[in-house]
Amino acid sequence: MNHADQDNTPWYRQGWAWFLLTPLIVIVLVMAVLITIAVRFSDDVVIDNYYREGRMYNERLEQDELARTRNISADITFDMETGEAFLTLTGDTEASALVLLVQHPTEADLDQVLIFSATGLGNYRADLTHALQHAHYLQLFPGSSGADRPNAPWRLKAQLNFSHAQRVLMQPAPALK
């Protein structure tokens, strides 16, 4: 085999071509896998509209202040075996229905909106859509759906780790000084 025969072979049959292309092909495959993992397992955004939520900050402070002025508090017990939640509301308020937003810090799929209906004077009941585990943020306000949150006259907030407790006492946030 002489030098002229080597030059006529196709590029894909030469070792130097594969020596140069192999790292590039490996990098493309690894990046495709990493992008797939990043898109498939990305964290959910807890609040989609940051600008609107930021504008409503002062309104929310007024909701907390009204709850504090009326001395509103709620004692909520979660029964994971029956899938029910029971709430006792005290203070200067009356509502036919209450909404409890149960929000997971990072996974939107684990969020729940519980609609409590009155069962007696100051007593309410709601059904869970699925059992709760780990830490969640809770917001309670009068209304019939989660969309009533901005217009609710008052609200209560709390955090609960369902791995350690099934009951929470929600009280007004302390006044900012």
Backbone bond lengths (Angstrom), bond angles and torsions (degrees), N, CA, C in turn:
res aa  C-N    CA-C-N  psi(-1)  N-CA   C-N-CA  omega(-1)  CA-C   N-CA-C  phi
1 M - - - 1.422 - - 1.534 107.63 -
2 N 1.312 115.72 124.24 1.456 119.07 -178.96 1.530 110.92 -100.59
3 H 1.312 116.30 178.19 1.469 123.10 -175.44 1.526 111.75 -64.30
4 A 1.300 119.55 -33.24 1.462 123.61 -179.01 1.519 110.80 -67.32
5 D 1.342 118.63 -35.29 1.471 122.00 179.67 1.525 111.06 -68.39
6 Q 1.338 118.24 -35.41 1.462 121.60 -179.42 1.517 111.23 -66.83
7 D 1.286 119.43 -36.11 1.457 123.29 -178.14 1.520 111.84 -71.50
8 N 1.326 118.92 -22.37 1.459 122.43 -177.91 1.529 113.56 -87.06
9 T 1.324 118.67 -4.64 1.466 119.93 179.62 1.533 109.08 -75.23
10 P 1.334 117.43 146.09 1.472 119.24 179.39 1.527 110.91 -62.92
11 W 1.333 116.27 156.89 1.473 121.39 -175.30 1.515 112.22 -62.21
12 Y 1.349 116.51 -34.51 1.462 119.16 -176.59 1.522 113.11 -73.35
13 R 1.330 117.31 -6.19 1.465 120.80 176.52 1.526 111.99 -100.44
14 Q 1.308 116.28 4.95 1.453 119.70 -179.33 1.526 109.10 -103.19
15 G 1.306 116.51 138.29 1.461 122.36 -175.76 1.514 113.80 -65.95
16 W 1.326 118.21 -35.93 1.467 120.76 -177.77 1.521 110.80 -63.78
17 A 1.350 118.73 -33.03 1.471 121.58 179.89 1.529 109.93 -65.53
18 W 1.318 116.90 -44.41 1.467 120.00 179.66 1.525 111.33 -71.53
19 F 1.308 116.69 -30.07 1.456 120.76 175.95 1.546 110.34 -63.32
20 L 1.315 117.37 -36.54 1.463 121.82 178.64 1.538 112.84 -82.05
21 L 1.308 118.01 -35.05 1.467 121.73 -174.49 1.532 113.83 -82.92
22 T 1.315 118.52 -29.79 1.465 121.09 -175.98 1.524 112.98 -57.21
23 P 1.331 121.04 -48.16 1.471 118.92 178.45 1.536 112.93 -62.21
24 L 1.330 116.80 -36.25 1.466 119.84 179.20 1.534 111.43 -66.38
25 I 1.305 116.96 -41.95 1.469 121.20 178.90 1.521 110.10 -64.77
26 V 1.333 117.49 -42.09 1.468 121.45 179.07 1.530 109.95 -62.78
27 I 1.320 118.30 -43.57 1.467 121.71 179.78 1.522 111.29 -61.82
28 V 1.323 118.11 -42.57 1.471 121.45 178.90 1.529 110.35 -62.76
29 L 1.323 118.09 -42.95 1.468 120.96 179.92 1.529 111.41 -66.29
30 V 1.320 117.16 -43.43 1.467 120.76 179.64 1.528 110.32 -63.83
31 M 1.329 117.45 -42.87 1.475 120.52 178.88 1.531 111.31 -64.19
32 A 1.319 117.90 -37.49 1.465 120.72 177.56 1.529 110.28 -62.61
33 V 1.319 117.02 -42.11 1.466 120.78 178.04 1.528 110.46 -65.16
34 L 1.329 118.03 -45.58 1.471 121.24 -179.05 1.531 112.08 -64.15
35 I 1.313 117.89 -40.08 1.471 120.65 178.17 1.519 110.18 -65.98
36 T 1.327 117.42 -40.66 1.463 120.67 177.59 1.523 110.91 -61.10
37 I 1.320 117.58 -44.07 1.473 121.33 179.17 1.519 110.38 -64.80
38 A 1.324 118.15 -43.01 1.469 121.67 -178.97 1.518 111.75 -63.15
39 V 1.318 117.92 -41.10 1.467 121.03 -179.17 1.522 110.72 -73.43
40 R 1.295 117.26 -41.69 1.463 121.07 -175.31 1.530 113.18 -72.32
41 F 1.321 119.02 -35.29 1.457 122.30 -174.77 1.525 112.86 -114.32
42 S 1.314 117.88 29.46 1.463 120.18 -179.77 1.528 110.24 -73.63
43 D 1.338 116.08 153.57 1.459 121.46 177.19 1.518 109.78 -73.42
44 D 1.329 115.43 145.86 1.451 120.67 178.22 1.518 109.82 -80.63
45 V 1.322 115.27 150.48 1.453 120.83 174.51 1.520 106.76 -81.93
46 V 1.317 117.54 126.66 1.454 120.86 -176.75 1.522 110.57 -70.99
47 I 1.322 117.67 -45.35 1.458 121.99 178.24 1.523 106.95 -119.21
48 D 1.334 116.97 119.97 1.454 120.99 -175.50 1.525 113.27 -73.82
49 N 1.316 117.90 -36.34 1.450 121.04 -173.07 1.526 109.89 -110.59
50 Y 1.326 117.16 86.12 1.456 121.83 -176.39 1.525 111.79 -63.55
51 Y 1.319 118.08 -40.13 1.464 121.08 -176.34 1.523 110.50 -63.95
52 R 1.309 117.47 -46.81 1.466 121.05 -179.64 1.520 110.64 -63.89
53 E 1.329 116.90 -41.89 1.462 120.72 179.04 1.525 110.63 -63.68
54 G 1.325 117.99 -38.43 1.457 121.54 179.06 1.518 112.15 -65.81
55 R 1.305 117.74 -38.87 1.464 121.83 178.55 1.519 111.00 -66.55
56 M 1.321 117.54 -29.96 1.457 121.25 -175.90 1.527 112.12 -87.80
57 Y 1.325 117.91 7.00 1.462 121.20 -177.30 1.524 111.52 -59.48
58 N 1.333 117.53 -46.40 1.467 120.58 179.98 1.522 111.68 -64.49
59 E 1.316 116.95 -37.55 1.467 120.46 177.70 1.521 110.17 -62.64
60 R 1.318 117.07 -40.24 1.451 120.80 179.40 1.521 111.42 -65.38
61 L 1.325 117.07 -35.76 1.462 119.60 176.59 1.524 110.16 -62.74
62 E 1.319 117.25 -36.80 1.464 120.90 177.29 1.525 110.66 -65.85
63 Q 1.330 116.97 -36.65 1.460 120.36 177.18 1.524 110.46 -63.66
64 D 1.321 117.22 -42.78 1.463 121.49 178.11 1.523 110.94 -64.59
65 E 1.330 116.76 -40.91 1.465 121.54 -179.21 1.536 111.04 -64.07
66 L 1.326 117.57 -40.91 1.466 120.64 178.90 1.528 110.69 -65.62
67 A 1.321 117.87 -39.70 1.472 121.14 177.18 1.525 109.98 -62.71
68 R 1.324 116.27 -39.83 1.459 121.01 178.95 1.531 110.92 -67.73
69 T 1.337 117.07 -43.04 1.467 121.50 -179.63 1.522 111.45 -63.84
70 R 1.324 116.56 -39.49 1.469 121.25 -179.39 1.527 113.06 -84.57
71 N 1.337 117.20 -2.20 1.459 122.44 178.91 1.536 111.73 57.36
72 I 1.326 115.36 44.86 1.466 121.64 -178.22 1.528 109.22 -85.08
73 S 1.316 116.35 135.04 1.459 121.59 173.26 1.523 108.94 -145.90
74 A 1.305 115.62 158.29 1.464 121.15 -177.99 1.522 109.46 -136.87
75 D 1.318 115.61 134.53 1.463 122.44 175.37 1.529 106.44 -109.85
76 I 1.336 116.64 114.77 1.471 121.09 -175.19 1.521 109.40 -116.42
77 T 1.329 115.63 131.08 1.456 123.14 176.23 1.522 108.68 -118.13
78 F 1.315 116.55 129.27 1.457 122.59 179.39 1.522 108.80 -105.77
79 D 1.334 116.75 126.89 1.464 122.20 177.32 1.527 107.58 -109.15
80 M 1.321 116.66 100.74 1.462 120.98 -175.61 1.532 112.61 -71.81
81 E 1.321 117.22 -24.36 1.467 120.11 -179.82 1.527 111.43 -70.97
82 T 1.333 116.88 -41.91 1.468 119.96 -179.94 1.520 112.38 -94.71
83 G 1.342 117.90 -12.08 1.461 121.08 -179.77 1.514 112.73 74.00
84 E 1.338 116.88 33.68 1.460 121.22 -178.62 1.526 109.91 -122.20
85 A 1.322 114.51 159.20 1.461 121.24 173.44 1.522 106.93 -131.74
86 F 1.328 116.01 136.96 1.460 122.36 -179.13 1.524 108.68 -119.83
87 L 1.327 116.43 136.95 1.453 121.72 -174.96 1.522 109.64 -131.15
88 T 1.316 116.05 135.87 1.460 122.29 172.58 1.517 107.22 -118.05
89 L 1.330 116.53 120.01 1.457 123.01 -176.57 1.512 109.73 -105.51
90 T 1.329 116.94 130.58 1.460 121.80 177.12 1.521 108.72 -125.60
91 G 1.332 114.88 157.11 1.456 120.41 179.09 1.513 110.99 118.95
92 D 1.306 115.20 -175.35 1.455 122.69 -176.45 1.517 110.08 -87.73
93 T 1.324 116.36 72.60 1.462 120.96 179.15 1.523 109.85 -156.99
94 E 1.299 114.29 158.67 1.463 120.97 177.17 1.513 107.18 -146.67
95 A 1.319 117.24 129.53 1.463 121.50 179.99 1.513 108.93 -146.64
96 S 1.337 115.80 139.85 1.462 119.59 177.78 1.525 111.28 -80.17
97 A 1.337 116.13 -24.84 1.464 120.58 178.13 1.519 109.11 -146.21
98 L 1.331 115.15 147.92 1.458 122.21 177.87 1.527 108.61 -127.66
99 V 1.319 115.57 150.43 1.457 121.29 178.53 1.524 108.00 -116.43
100 L 1.335 115.70 131.93 1.460 121.21 175.16 1.518 107.59 -118.71
101 L 1.334 116.12 115.71 1.462 120.99 174.22 1.520 107.37 -88.43
102 V 1.317 116.90 121.17 1.461 123.11 177.98 1.523 105.30 -110.64
103 Q 1.349 116.01 104.04 1.458 120.72 -171.69 1.521 111.06 -114.79
104 H 1.328 115.11 126.61 1.462 121.13 174.87 1.529 107.90 -76.86
105 P 1.331 118.49 143.64 1.470 119.81 -176.96 1.527 115.18 -59.83
106 T 1.339 118.41 -32.40 1.468 119.17 -175.55 1.521 114.76 -129.17
107 E 1.311 119.74 -23.05 1.462 121.60 -174.01 1.526 111.21 -109.08
108 A 1.321 117.52 107.87 1.460 121.74 -179.37 1.534 111.61 -65.04
109 D 1.322 117.45 -26.51 1.468 120.65 179.65 1.529 111.92 -65.51
110 L 1.324 117.88 -20.76 1.463 122.07 -178.73 1.531 112.47 -93.87
111 D 1.330 118.06 1.02 1.467 121.92 178.74 1.527 110.25 -74.52
112 Q 1.337 114.82 152.14 1.461 120.98 174.90 1.526 109.09 -139.28
113 V 1.314 115.78 148.94 1.460 122.09 171.61 1.523 105.81 -117.97
114 L 1.344 116.28 111.47 1.459 121.33 -179.30 1.521 108.94 -99.76
115 I 1.317 116.44 128.69 1.458 122.42 176.58 1.533 106.86 -104.21
116 F 1.332 115.38 110.88 1.460 121.37 179.56 1.519 109.13 -88.88
117 S 1.327 116.54 129.59 1.466 121.07 174.54 1.526 108.68 -109.18
118 A 1.311 114.58 147.75 1.465 120.68 -176.13 1.523 110.37 -68.10
119 T 1.347 116.14 135.06 1.459 121.86 175.70 1.520 111.13 -115.34
120 G 1.295 116.69 -9.01 1.458 122.76 -179.30 1.516 108.02 178.36
121 L 1.296 116.74 -175.28 1.451 120.98 -178.13 1.532 110.91 -65.66
122 G 1.340 117.06 106.60 1.452 122.34 178.79 1.516 114.86 80.12
123 N 1.330 117.97 2.60 1.470 121.96 -179.56 1.526 110.05 -112.90
124 Y 1.329 115.14 139.15 1.461 121.48 -176.80 1.518 109.36 -138.51
125 R 1.355 116.05 159.23 1.457 122.36 -179.48 1.528 109.13 -142.70
126 A 1.362 115.82 144.87 1.467 121.72 176.53 1.521 109.33 -144.89
127 D 1.327 115.75 159.37 1.468 122.23 177.10 1.523 109.46 -102.84
128 L 1.331 115.83 136.57 1.465 121.53 175.00 1.527 108.74 -81.70
129 T 1.332 116.99 145.20 1.463 119.28 176.22 1.526 111.10 -82.96
130 H 1.342 116.87 -28.85 1.466 122.23 174.35 1.525 108.33 -158.12
131 A 1.314 115.44 161.40 1.471 120.20 -178.65 1.529 110.27 -63.55
132 L 1.305 115.31 146.04 1.458 121.42 -178.28 1.524 110.20 -101.87
133 Q 1.321 115.48 139.06 1.460 121.72 176.86 1.516 108.30 -139.45
134 H 1.294 116.28 156.39 1.463 124.15 175.13 1.529 111.39 67.19
135 A 1.321 116.91 -169.14 1.467 122.64 -173.67 1.530 111.62 -80.80
136 H 1.330 115.47 141.62 1.463 122.77 177.01 1.523 109.03 -142.54
137 Y 1.334 115.31 153.18 1.464 122.27 171.93 1.524 107.57 -96.45
138 L 1.323 116.92 137.39 1.455 122.00 -178.24 1.529 110.04 -117.79
139 Q 1.329 116.54 138.10 1.463 122.51 172.60 1.522 107.72 -134.45
140 L 1.328 115.77 127.37 1.463 121.79 -179.44 1.518 108.58 -118.08
141 F 1.327 116.17 134.92 1.461 121.50 178.23 1.527 109.18 -157.06
142 P 1.349 118.07 158.11 1.456 119.81 177.90 1.522 110.42 -74.64
143 G 1.336 115.86 142.22 1.455 120.53 178.72 1.508 110.71 156.89
144 S 1.331 115.02 -174.39 1.457 120.15 -178.63 1.526 112.81 -121.22
145 S 1.360 116.95 -4.09 1.464 120.60 176.80 1.526 109.37 -157.50
146 G 1.313 115.80 168.18 1.454 120.66 179.15 1.516 112.80 -64.29
147 A 1.335 117.18 -22.13 1.467 121.12 179.79 1.528 112.23 -70.63
148 D 1.329 117.71 -13.80 1.472 121.20 -179.61 1.528 112.73 -79.67
149 R 1.321 118.53 -4.14 1.461 121.65 -174.99 1.531 113.58 -56.62
150 P 1.327 121.01 -47.98 1.469 118.92 -177.50 1.526 113.68 -65.02
151 N 1.324 117.85 -29.43 1.460 121.60 -175.13 1.531 113.50 -99.14
152 A 1.309 117.65 2.28 1.469 120.75 -178.89 1.528 109.42 -68.11
153 P 1.334 117.48 141.78 1.461 119.15 -179.40 1.529 113.31 -70.28
154 W 1.322 118.15 -30.88 1.465 122.03 -179.76 1.519 109.11 -144.39
155 R 1.336 114.96 165.54 1.458 120.17 175.22 1.522 109.51 -153.19
156 L 1.316 115.32 155.40 1.467 123.34 174.03 1.521 107.36 -123.63
157 K 1.327 116.63 144.44 1.462 121.55 179.60 1.523 109.92 -127.87
158 A 1.321 115.71 150.70 1.463 121.28 176.44 1.524 108.83 -162.59
159 Q 1.316 115.43 169.91 1.459 123.03 172.72 1.517 107.48 -125.31
160 L 1.331 116.26 143.50 1.455 120.03 179.12 1.515 109.33 -144.96
161 N 1.329 115.73 133.11 1.459 121.72 173.34 1.524 106.69 -99.54
162 F 1.316 116.68 106.56 1.458 122.25 -175.56 1.525 112.30 -69.61
163 S 1.315 118.27 -12.05 1.463 120.65 175.23 1.524 111.10 -72.79
164 H 1.352 117.14 -22.19 1.461 121.81 -176.58 1.522 114.09 -112.45
165 A 1.329 118.30 -24.77 1.470 120.70 -175.15 1.524 110.13 -147.90
166 Q 1.314 115.34 154.56 1.466 122.28 177.55 1.524 110.92 -120.33
167 R 1.332 116.08 12.21 1.461 120.33 -176.30 1.523 108.64 -141.05
168 V 1.344 115.47 143.73 1.459 120.36 179.36 1.532 108.92 -143.89
169 L 1.323 115.17 141.31 1.459 122.45 173.04 1.521 106.94 -104.68
170 M 1.318 115.92 112.38 1.466 121.42 -179.24 1.527 108.62 -94.59
171 Q 1.321 115.80 124.91 1.452 121.25 178.96 1.531 108.53 -128.53
172 P 1.336 116.75 161.04 1.476 118.65 179.64 1.526 111.44 -59.65
173 A 1.320 115.39 147.60 1.458 120.79 177.03 1.526 108.67 -65.56
174 P 1.314 118.44 144.52 1.465 119.75 178.40 1.535 111.11 -63.54
175 A 1.320 115.66 150.30 1.457 121.37 -179.10 1.515 110.72 -66.56
176 L 1.329 115.76 138.22 1.462 120.85 176.27 1.512 109.13 -80.21
177 K 1.327 116.87 138.35 1.461 119.86 -179.20 1.493 111.86 -111.66
